[in-house]
Amino acid sequence: MHLKVRNGDLLDGNTDLTYDERTLDQLRELWAGMGLTGAAADDALLQQKESLLRAGNQRYARYWQLRNLQLVNGSWVADTYDPAQADFSADQVAQMRALGWTDARIADAQAQQRAEFARWNTEFGGSAYAAWTG
């Protein structure tokens, strides 16, 4: 990096200057202990990938649940997408009120749920349901 000051001074406001005096071997030991290298890092990466896959499968299943997916005469059939399919039921709203939620908080949560459903429709709604055969 190169800085050029045409007029005046450039001052470093950090008055607490310290240096990391650890050796490369000490840093490698630290990284290994944190699971950032070797087999531990590979395992963590695999776990993260599996977690992302599970989360995607859960979103997919919830999307089609909201679309009222049903097996009819051997074919998967779902209701046409409607944002209202993501709306809270009267019982859910009653539970929220019983927990002290205000109408504004409920409306905000409903808007978030509809927005999420719309994102899922963009992600999944362009194609027919594909049953997971794992």
KAMOWO-V502785 format. One record per backbone hydrogen bond with DSSP energy under -1.0 kcal/mol. CO is the residue of the C=O (numbers start at 0). NH is the residue of the N-H. Records with the same first field share a line. If there is no record, write none. Layout:
BEGIN
CO = NH ; NH
END
This chain:
BEGIN
22 = 26
23 = 27
24 = 28
25 = 29
26 = 30
27 = 31
28 = 32
29 = 33
30 = 35
31 = 34
36 = 40
37 = 41
38 = 42
39 = 43
40 = 44
41 = 45
42 = 46
43 = 47
44 = 48
45 = 49
46 = 50
47 = 51
48 = 52
49 = 53
50 = 54
51 = 55
52 = 56
53 = 57
54 = 58
55 = 59
56 = 60
57 = 61
58 = 62
59 = 63
60 = 64
61 = 65
62 = 66
63 = 68
64 = 67
66 = 78
69 = 76
71 = 74
74 = 71
76 = 69
81 = 84
82 = 85
83 = 86
88 = 92
89 = 93
90 = 94
91 = 95
92 = 96
93 = 97
94 = 98
95 = 100
96 = 99
101 = 105
102 = 106
103 = 107
104 = 108
105 = 109
106 = 110
107 = 111
108 = 112
109 = 113
110 = 114
111 = 115
112 = 116
113 = 117
114 = 118
115 = 119
116 = 120
117 = 121
118 = 122
119 = 123
120 = 124
123 = 126
END
